[in-house]
Amino acid sequence: MLTKETLINALQKNKKISEESLKKAVEIHKTKGGKLSEIFVAEGLLTDQELAVLMSQELGIPVLTISSMKIDPEVIRLIPKKIAEHYEVVPISKMGKVLTVAMSDPLNIFALDDVKQITGCTILPIVTTSKEIYHAMETYHGGGQGQLDDLLEGIEDDGLEIIREEALEEKSKDSGEADQAPVLKMMDLILREGLKRRASDIHIEVFENDFRIRYRIDGSLHEGFHPPLAMHGPLLSRLKIMAELNITERRVPQDGRFRVKTEGREIDFRVSILPMQFGEKAVLRVLDRSNVRVSIDKLGFNSESLDKFKEAITKPYGMILVTGPTGSGKSTSLYSVLNALNTPDRNIMTIEDPVEYQLEGISQTQAQPEVGLTFANGLRSILRQSPDVILVGEIRDTETADIAVKAALTGHLVLSTLHTNSAAGAFSRMIDMHIEPFLIASSVILVTAQRLYRKICDKCKEPYDIPQATLQRLKVPLDTLKGITPFHGKGCAACNLTGYFGRLGTMEALWVNDEIREMVLQRVSTDDIQEAARKTGMKTLFENAFLNFKNGLTTLEEVLRITSEA
């Protein structure tokens, strides 16, 4: 980046400001911090333009006014808005593998490295002012019609193929603005950007004076872009057409789904539309089929727990429970089990709400409580279909729990989920549902609890000192940290400046042995059951997550975040 020494030498050589003014600016820099170049401009010692010209002369690179330039929107999209704002950099042209960028600080090596990494191009910097950068950001990343035109101009019409689109042609005839080219291109852009950024959910939200798109990436929401407010209605109509919903109904919630084909793979989107104060909000869950092909070995078990888990799923009957909060990967784990068990000699059936992924060779039923097809009623019907393995999406009530337990006792392997904070908590949860302890003790063979933690970005991983506030929240003695080199991600273009890239699972697996069965029969507390399980070798969620921190996969802050209630 533009160093203090480089700037001072250039100023002294060109005699742009007096020695007295120079000393004053340096003193402010020492006491208040900040960039020396910004202090010169703030104190009125230099203008933005004079500073840019000075750098141009010193570095031998051109200075450019970019506000009057017409920049290709495909080039603009090469650098995400957040990165562009953070480093004050705007891409202006691309020739082959050479990307020319305008920068307020062309010596910022972190910016140059990150932009090179995210674009895969050789970077050719030119100098411009911060004011020019902000003007370009407003023009190309703002929210007006100009931005819309620029965003949509470079989008090809054949980017995404909506599967079953032909069947929707008749429905589209009365859709008005929903079939206009800008609306089609905007929807294409929203979906493609979500896939590019590895989003699990896409949020389309409208407010009184704003319309925004956000993406949930690695569990956290990130700002996307702001289309013109007038485009909200047509865009929602287009979405309803794609999801085969009623485009004229805006007063009640609607749920649907659609599938797209892109780059040789099929992606499902589950759509939820809800009326809000200023219009309808849509949330799209991105369902990538590759997620359900995760091997059991990759779920996050330690070696001992993995062996127990594999042994449990090969049992001819009994119940296996997967616990954890919403968004902890329970469905992925259960689908991995179903894939492992999916052989021609097994009849595997499910009752789910909703059916997230369609699995070849497995009979899946969507619960529909509004017509009487509840989990309990669906499970009763499944038991008449000679199943070997049954997946119950979630045990929510006494009736479902009772039928599931009895199914597990009568020759079926039953898989299901519960919302509890730990594996040991599953027993008290079922007792709270009025299931007799002797039925629980006889049917349940294994309970797992799981969380998803964010993995440190490999591109910007570096050692760091753990903040004191984090150490004070630690559940184990500080001596435990001896010999450990903590890592974190400093933030780069690859991880959108978060320091994390991707998520991995961490698990605890509680094997129900004779001692645990007796404790369940005696209605022993959750804490006592957990302690007994630990004495027989169970590693808790915290212990497994802490091991991931110790191995440099994640941060201590992330370990504490995901295990705070476990």
ZAMARGU-4260 file (C-alpha; in steps of 0.2 Angstrom, whole numbers, plus 5000, padded with zeros to 4 digits):
<rodrens>
0) 5000/5000/5000 | 5005/5018/4999 | 5018/5019/5012 | 5022/5035/5023 | 5040/5035/5017
5) 5035/5034/4998 | 5023/5048/5000 | 5034/5060/5011 | 5049/5057/4999 | 5037/5062/4984
10) 5031/5077/4992 | 5048/5083/4997 | 5055/5080/4980 | 5041/5089/4971 | 5040/5103/4985
15) 5021/5102/4985 | 5019/5107/5003 | 5030/5116/5016 | 5041/5106/5029 | 5030/5114/5043
20) 5014/5107/5035 | 5022/5090/5032 | 5027/5089/5050 | 5010/5094/5056 | 5002/5080/5045
25) 5014/5067/5052 | 5011/5072/5070 | 4992/5070/5067 | 4996/5053/5059 | 5006/5048/5074
30) 4992/5053/5087 | 4976/5049/5078 | 4982/5035/5065 | 4973/5034/5048 | 4981/5035/5031
35) 4993/5049/5029 | 4987/5053/5012 | 4969/5055/5018 | 4976/5067/5032 | 4984/5078/5018
40) 4968/5079/5009 | 4957/5082/5025 | 4969/5096/5031 | 4968/5104/5014 | 4986/5102/5011
45) 4983/5093/4995 | 4968/5089/4984 | 4962/5072/4978 | 4968/5076/4961 | 4985/5083/4966
50) 4988/5067/4976 | 4983/5056/4961 | 4995/5066/4950 | 5009/5065/4962 | 5007/5046/4964
55) 5006/5044/4945 | 5023/5054/4943 | 5031/5044/4957 | 5026/5027/4951 | 5026/5030/4932
60) 5008/5024/4929 | 4994/5034/4921 | 4981/5044/4931 | 4963/5043/4924 | 4946/5051/4926
65) 4934/5037/4926 | 4918/5046/4929 | 4916/5049/4910 | 4920/5031/4905 | 4907/5018/4900
70) 4913/5002/4908 | 4907/4985/4902 | 4895/4978/4916 | 4903/4961/4914 | 4920/4969/4919
75) 4912/4978/4934 | 4905/4961/4940 | 4923/4953/4940 | 4926/4962/4957 | 4912/4960/4971
80) 4905/4977/4977 | 4911/4974/4995 | 4929/4971/4989 | 4928/4986/4977 | 4923/4997/4992
85) 4935/4990/5004 | 4950/4993/4993 | 4944/5008/4983 | 4946/4998/4967 | 4936/4998/4951
90) 4939/4986/4936 | 4938/4997/4920 | 4944/4985/4905 | 4949/4967/4902 | 4960/4962/4887
95) 4963/4943/4887 | 4970/4939/4905 | 4975/4957/4909 | 4963/4967/4920 | 4965/4985/4921
100) 4959/4993/4937 | 4958/5010/4944 | 4964/5012/4962 | 4966/5027/4974 | 4981/5017/4981
105) 4990/5007/4967 | 5003/5002/4980 | 4991/4992/4990 | 4999/4975/4988 | 4984/4966/4998
110) 4972/4974/4986 | 4982/4969/4971 | 4984/4951/4977 | 4966/4949/4982 | 4959/4956/4965
115) 4972/4944/4956 | 4965/4929/4966 | 4947/4933/4963 | 4948/4937/4945 | 4962/4925/4939
120) 4969/4939/4929 | 4986/4949/4929 | 4982/4966/4936 | 4987/4982/4928 | 4984/4997/4940
125) 4981/5015/4936 | 4978/5030/4947 | 4962/5039/4951 | 4955/5049/4965 | 4944/5042/4979
130) 4930/5054/4973 | 4931/5045/4956 | 4930/5028/4964 | 4915/5033/4974 | 4906/5040/4959
135) 4909/5024/4949 | 4903/5014/4964 | 4887/5024/4964 | 4885/5022/4946 | 4887/5004/4944
140) 4883/4997/4961 | 4869/5010/4966 | 4851/5007/4964 | 4844/5017/4949 | 4839/5013/4932
145) 4856/5016/4925 | 4863/5003/4937 | 4849/4991/4931 | 4854/4994/4913 | 4872/4991/4916
150) 4869/4976/4926 | 4857/4968/4913 | 4867/4973/4898 | 4880/4959/4899 | 4869/4945/4904
155) 4867/4931/4890 | 4849/4925/4888 | 4855/4907/4889 | 4863/4907/4906 | 4850/4896/4915
160) 4838/4884/4908 | 4821/4883/4918 | 4816/4864/4918 | 4798/4862/4913 | 4797/4880/4906
165) 4787/4873/4891 | 4773/4868/4903 | 4772/4886/4909 | 4770/4895/4893 | 4751/4895/4894
170) 4752/4902/4911 | 4764/4915/4906 | 4752/4923/4893 | 4743/4934/4905 | 4759/4938/4916
175) 4762/4955/4908 | 4778/4963/4914 | 4784/4947/4921 | 4789/4941/4904 | 4798/4957/4899
180) 4817/4955/4895 | 4823/4965/4909 | 4813/4955/4922 | 4819/4938/4914 | 4837/4944/4915
185) 4836/4951/4932 | 4829/4934/4939 | 4843/4925/4929 | 4856/4937/4937 | 4849/4934/4955
190) 4850/4915/4953 | 4867/4915/4945 | 4874/4926/4958 | 4868/4915/4972 | 4875/4900/4964
195) 4892/4909/4961 | 4893/4914/4979 | 4888/4897/4986 | 4872/4904/4994 | 4861/4892/5004
200) 4847/4905/5003 | 4842/4920/4992 | 4832/4934/5001 | 4821/4945/4990 | 4815/4959/5001
205) 4805/4975/4998 | 4803/4990/5010 | 4795/5007/5008 | 4809/5015/4998 | 4821/5000/4995
210) 4821/4984/4986 | 4836/4972/4990 | 4843/4955/4987 | 4853/4946/5000 | 4862/4930/5000
215) 4865/4918/5015 | 4883/4911/5014 | 4891/4900/5026 | 4876/4903/5038 | 4877/4923/5037
220) 4867/4935/5027 | 4877/4946/5015 | 4871/4961/5005 | 4869/4958/4986 | 4862/4972/4976
225) 4847/4984/4975 | 4836/4983/4959 | 4824/4998/4956 | 4809/4997/4967 | 4797/4997/4952
230) 4804/4980/4947 | 4798/4971/4963 | 4781/4967/4957 | 4786/4960/4940 | 4800/4950/4948
235) 4789/4942/4960 | 4777/4938/4947 | 4790/4930/4937 | 4796/4920/4952 | 4778/4913/4954
240) 4777/4908/4936 | 4793/4898/4938 | 4787/4890/4955 | 4770/4886/4947 | 4761/4898/4960
245) 4746/4909/4958 | 4753/4926/4951 | 4737/4935/4956 | 4737/4930/4974 | 4746/4943/4985
250) 4737/4941/5002 | 4742/4924/5008 | 4758/4914/5009 | 4763/4903/4995 | 4776/4889/4993
255) 4783/4881/4978 | 4798/4875/4969 | 4807/4875/4952 | 4823/4867/4945 | 4836/4875/4934
260) 4850/4867/4924 | 4867/4876/4923 | 4884/4870/4918 | 4878/4852/4916 | 4870/4851/4934
265) 4853/4853/4940 | 4849/4864/4955 | 4832/4864/4964 | 4825/4880/4972 | 4812/4879/4986
270) 4802/4895/4986 | 4793/4903/5001 | 4783/4919/4997 | 4775/4929/5012 | 4765/4945/5011
275) 4774/4959/5021 | 4770/4978/5025 | 4776/4985/5008 | 4774/4969/4997 | 4779/4951/4996
280) 4795/4944/5002 | 4802/4929/4994 | 4815/4917/5001 | 4823/4904/4989 | 4832/4889/4997
285) 4845/4882/4986 | 4845/4863/4985 | 4861/4857/4976 | 4859/4838/4974 | 4878/4836/4976
290) 4875/4840/4995 | 4865/4823/4998 | 4879/4813/4990 | 4891/4817/5005 | 4899/4801/5012
295) 4896/4797/5030 | 4915/4798/5032 | 4914/4816/5029 | 4900/4821/5041 | 4912/4826/5055
300) 4913/4811/5066 | 4929/4807/5075 | 4935/4789/5071 | 4927/4780/5086 | 4910/4789/5084
305) 4911/4785/5065 | 4913/4767/5069 | 4898/4767/5081 | 4887/4776/5068 | 4891/4764/5054
310) 4887/4750/5066 | 4870/4758/5071 | 4864/4761/5053 | 4867/4742/5049 | 4855/4736/5063
315) 4839/4728/5056 | 4829/4738/5068 | 4829/4752/5081 | 4829/4771/5081 | 4843/4783/5077
320) 4840/4801/5081 | 4849/4816/5074 | 4848/4832/5085 | 4853/4850/5083 | 4845/4867/5079
325) 4838/4872/5062 | 4852/4874/5049 | 4864/4862/5058 | 4865/4849/5043 | 4853/4836/5050
330) 4845/4833/5033 | 4861/4831/5025 | 4867/4818/5038 | 4851/4808/5036 | 4851/4809/5017
335) 4869/4802/5018 | 4863/4788/5028 | 4849/4784/5016 | 4861/4784/5001 | 4872/4772/5011
340) 4857/4760/5014 | 4849/4762/4997 | 4851/4744/4990 | 4839/4734/4979 | 4835/4722/4994
345) 4829/4737/5005 | 4812/4746/5005 | 4816/4763/5011 | 4802/4776/5014 | 4801/4793/5020
350) 4788/4806/5027 | 4795/4823/5026 | 4790/4842/5027 | 4796/4847/5014 | 4804/4834/5003
355) 4820/4844/5000 | 4829/4832/4989 | 4822/4818/4977 | 4832/4802/4980 | 4832/4789/4966
360) 4826/4772/4972 | 4818/4779/4988 | 4799/4782/4991 | 4797/4799/4998 | 4781/4807/5004
365) 4777/4825/5007 | 4767/4829/5023 | 4752/4839/5020 | 4743/4843/5037 | 4730/4854/5028
370) 4723/4838/5020 | 4726/4827/5035 | 4743/4819/5029 | 4752/4823/5045 | 4768/4815/5051
375) 4758/4803/5062 | 4746/4798/5048 | 4759/4796/5035 | 4769/4785/5046 | 4754/4774/5050
380) 4752/4772/5031 | 4770/4769/5028 | 4770/4754/5040 | 4757/4746/5029 | 4769/4746/5015
385) 4782/4733/5021 | 4796/4746/5024 | 4814/4741/5030 | 4820/4758/5033 | 4809/4773/5038
390) 4814/4791/5038 | 4803/4803/5048 | 4808/4821/5044 | 4805/4827/5062 | 4797/4820/5078
395) 4786/4835/5083 | 4772/4828/5094 | 4767/4814/5105 | 4758/4804/5092 | 4772/4804/5080
400) 4785/4799/5093 | 4774/4785/5099 | 4771/4777/5082 | 4790/4779/5078 | 4796/4771/5094
405) 4784/4756/5091 | 4789/4755/5073 | 4807/4754/5079 | 4802/4740/5091 | 4794/4729/5078
410) 4807/4726/5065 | 4810/4743/5057 | 4825/4754/5057 | 4818/4772/5060 | 4828/4788/5057
415) 4822/4805/5063 | 4827/4822/5070 | 4824/4831/5086 | 4827/4849/5091 | 4838/4847/5107
420) 4855/4855/5111 | 4864/4839/5115 | 4863/4821/5111 | 4859/4817/5129 | 4845/4829/5129
425) 4835/4818/5117 | 4829/4807/5131 | 4821/4820/5142 | 4813/4828/5126 | 4805/4812/5122
430) 4799/4809/5140 | 4792/4827/5139 | 4782/4820/5124 | 4774/4807/5136 | 4784/4793/5129
435) 4787/4779/5142 | 4805/4778/5147 | 4805/4759/5145 | 4800/4762/5126 | 4813/4774/5124
440) 4827/4763/5132 | 4821/4748/5122 | 4820/4757/5105 | 4834/4770/5103 | 4851/4763/5099
445) 4861/4779/5095 | 4858/4798/5096 | 4869/4811/5088 | 4870/4830/5090 | 4878/4841/5077
450) 4883/4858/5072 | 4891/4867/5057 | 4906/4878/5059 | 4914/4890/5047 | 4931/4884/5041
455) 4945/4897/5040 | 4948/4903/5022 | 4964/4895/5016 | 4968/4910/5005 | 4970/4922/5019
460) 4974/4911/5034 | 4987/4917/5047 | 4991/4916/5065 | 4983/4928/5077 | 4982/4932/5095
465) 4965/4927/5103 | 4956/4942/5110 | 4954/4943/5129 | 4935/4943/5128 | 4935/4927/5119
470) 4947/4919/5132 | 4936/4924/5146 | 4921/4914/5138 | 4932/4898/5137 | 4925/4883/5146
475) 4942/4875/5149 | 4957/4880/5158 | 4969/4892/5148 | 4983/4880/5150 | 4973/4869/5137
480) 4979/4882/5124 | 4998/4879/5128 | 5007/4873/5112 | 4992/4878/5101 | 4995/4891/5087
485) 4978/4899/5084 | 4974/4904/5066 | 4961/4915/5058 | 4957/4922/5041 | 4962/4941/5039
490) 4949/4943/5025 | 4951/4943/5007 | 4942/4943/4990 | 4940/4924/4990 | 4930/4924/5007
495) 4922/4941/5004 | 4932/4948/5018 | 4924/4937/5031 | 4939/4926/5035 | 4929/4910/5033
500) 4926/4900/5017 | 4914/4885/5018 | 4907/4875/5032 | 4911/4858/5040 | 4901/4847/5053
505) 4906/4843/5070 | 4897/4829/5079 | 4894/4820/5096 | 4888/4802/5096 | 4879/4794/5111
510) 4879/4775/5110 | 4864/4768/5120 | 4873/4754/5131 | 4865/4745/5146 | 4871/4759/5158
515) 4862/4773/5148 | 4847/4762/5146 | 4846/4760/5165 | 4848/4779/5167 | 4834/4782/5155
520) 4822/4770/5164 | 4827/4779/5180 | 4823/4796/5172 | 4841/4802/5177 | 4845/4820/5172
525) 4852/4825/5155 | 4869/4831/5163 | 4871/4814/5172 | 4868/4805/5156 | 4880/4815/5146
530) 4893/4813/5160 | 4891/4794/5159 | 4892/4794/5140 | 4909/4804/5142 | 4916/4791/5154
535) 4913/4777/5141 | 4922/4787/5127 | 4909/4800/5120 | 4917/4816/5114 | 4906/4831/5116
540) 4902/4844/5103 | 4913/4856/5112 | 4928/4843/5113 | 4926/4839/5095 | 4925/4857/5089
545) 4939/4862/5100 | 4950/4848/5091 | 4945/4857/5075 | 4952/4873/5082 | 4967/4865/5088
550) 4970/4857/5071 | 4969/4875/5063 | 4952/4872/5054 | 4942/4885/5063 | 4944/4899/5076
555) 4940/4898/5094 | 4927/4912/5092 | 4918/4900/5080 | 4919/4885/5092 | 4911/4896/5106
560) 4898/4902/5094 | 4892/4885/5089 | 4893/4876/5106 | 4887/4890/5117 | 4871/4881/5122
565) 4877/4863/5119
</rodrens>
